[in-house]
Amino acid sequence: DKRCGIIFGFDEKEISDSDDLKRCTAMLNLLKYNIFVKSEDDSAPLVTYIFHQKNGSELVVAANNETVFYNGKQHVLKQPEVFVNLTEGLFFGRIS
């Protein structure tokens, strides 16, 4: 089965509901960044999405307020704070 784990700070949620899985996928589509602008940010991610695929593999995408981390690379977000704030509001019931 498809699942998505979301880690937000010290909180963690396992998502398996189809509507929430669609929201997880939609959140990744919000990650707008310029592939040519690498980030030198050395702070840790605030949010991590772990998509568990049917074949057993995992897709891991993480972000903090300024940077997206994916596939061993990091890039500057075009819309700072949006991804982290929306994740917090949608999945953890808090608005910063």
N, C-alpha and C positions, 0 to 999 in steps of 0.2 A: 504494500500500500504506500501511497505517497504521503509523506509527512514533512513538516517543516518545524525545526526547532528555532526559537528566537531567544537570544540571550540579551538582556538589557540590564547592564550593571550587574547586580547580584541576583536578579530575578531571571527565571528561565521558564519558558512555556513550550509545550509540545502541541503543535497544531495538526489536526487531522480532518477537521470539518471542511467539507468542500468549499463553502463560502469563504471561510477564513484562509484556506489555501489560495483561493483566487486573490484575496487581499494581499497575501504574502507576495505573490507573483506581481501584482500591480505595484507594490511598493518598490520592487526591483526596477520596474520601468520608470520610476520617479528619479532614479539615480542618474542625474545628468552631469557629465564631466567631460573635459576635453582630453582625449587620449594622448595628446601631444604635450600636455602640461602635467609633469610629474610633481608629486607632493614631497616635500622634505620633512613633513610632519612626523615627529617621533613620539607623539602621544598615542595611547592605546585606543582601540575602537570602543565606542560606547554601546553599539548595537551589532550583533552578529546574527545573520540568518544562515541556517544550515538546512539545505534541502536534501532530504534523503530520497534518492531515486529508486525506482523499481529494481534496477539492476544491482543495487547495493552500493553504488557510488554516492558521493556527497558533493554538492555544490555549496561552497562557503563564500559568502559576501559579507563584509563588515564595513562599518563606517563610524566616524565620529562627526562632530559638527562641521568639519572643514574638508575631510578626506574620505575617499572610498578605498577599501583594501580588497583586492580580488586577484587571485591567481599569482600571488607573489609580487604584485605591483601595487602602487598606490598613486592616486590621482586627485587633484583638487576638484571638489564639488562646485558646480556652477550655482547651486542654490544652497548656500550654507544653512545648516540647522534644520532644514525642512524634513529630511529623511528621519533623523533622530526624533524630532518632535512628533511627527505623524505616527511613527512606530509606538512611541510612548502612549499617545492618545488612543490609537486603535486597539492595541493588544494588551496594554497594561493599565488602562483606565485612568491615566493621569495626563494632565496637560501642563507643560512647563510655562 
